[in-house]
Each structure stands twice: as C-alpha cells, then as structure tokens.
Amino acid sequence: MQGTRSITTIGLVLLMAASFIITPLRAQDRTLPYWASLRYERVNMRVGPSAEYPVTWVYLRQGLPVKVVRLREGWRLVEDHEGTRGWIAASQLDPDRGAIVIGTALSDVRAEPNGASALKWRAQPGVVMKLKSCRKGWCDIDIAGRKGWISASRLWGSDRLPGDE
C-alpha cells in the first residue's frame, strides 16, 4: 500500500511538471502570421533571435501594431507598418491588437460603423489605437479612451490573419 502511494505521488508530480512545460509550448503553436502590439514604451528590435544580436531599431511607441511572422524560442520575427522586419523578445509583445492610421489624409472617426453616421473627430496618420473588432469594412477602436469607428481601409493592423483568434 505504501509503495502504491509513492508511485501515485510521483506520477502526480510528473504530470504537474509536464503541464507547466506543455502549456507555454502550446501557446507558441499559434498559427502564423498573427497580430500583436508593443507592450512597453521602449522596445528593441534585433538582427537575430537573442539578446546577443545587435539592436537595429528602438521603438518608442507603446501599442504599435506588429505582424508576427515567425517564432523561435522566446523570440518573434515581426514586421511593422513600414515593412521593417526584425526580432523582438516575446515578453515585449502584447497579444491585444492595435492599429495605426495609414495614408496622408485625416481619417474620420464615426459614432457608428457606417459613413453616414455622426463624425466624432478626425485622426491623423500615424495615430496608434487599440483595435477591438472589425466588421463590414469598419473597425471599433479606442484611442486613449476615445471610442469610435474608423474605416478598415485606413488602418494597418485591421486585416484578418490566420493566427487571429
């Protein structure tokens, strides 16, 4: 009886240890590509997937959207809205989606998801925002607590990607 308890206890410990290892690995099995955003105000982009590689770019824009195109251990190869690619530590990325206004003109932010609804304000190109959802060519957004709808065609980060949940 004592031997059976010991084997059962060892089995439970091994099962718990395996779950701590498997869960993070499963999180990395996300289909590529997918959207993420910069978690912090200052994020380094590197030439390769390690802190040993030189920094090629320093982002100073919390919430900036990036497209994750490749995984390697704790690192993500990302692409920004200008097409720049490099490696960022996974801990520096937020799974919440963001978007950035693209183009050269101001973009209308509307009260409802259609061009005939009330104009709330206009956003300049380069404005970064939280992206809640998109439907029928319009995206529900939050810019520093100001909420509204903006045409998906004016946003980088609004396309649906295979890894988006």
Secondary structure, DSSP 8 states (H G I E B T S, - for coil): -HHHHHHHHHHHHHHHHHHHHHHHHHHTT--SSEEEEESSSSEEEESSSSTTS-EEEEE--TT-EEEEEEEETTEEEEE-TT--EEEEEGGGEESS-EEEE-SSS-EEEESSSSTTS-EEEEE-TT-EEEEEEEETTEEEEEETTEEEEEEGGGEET-S--TT--
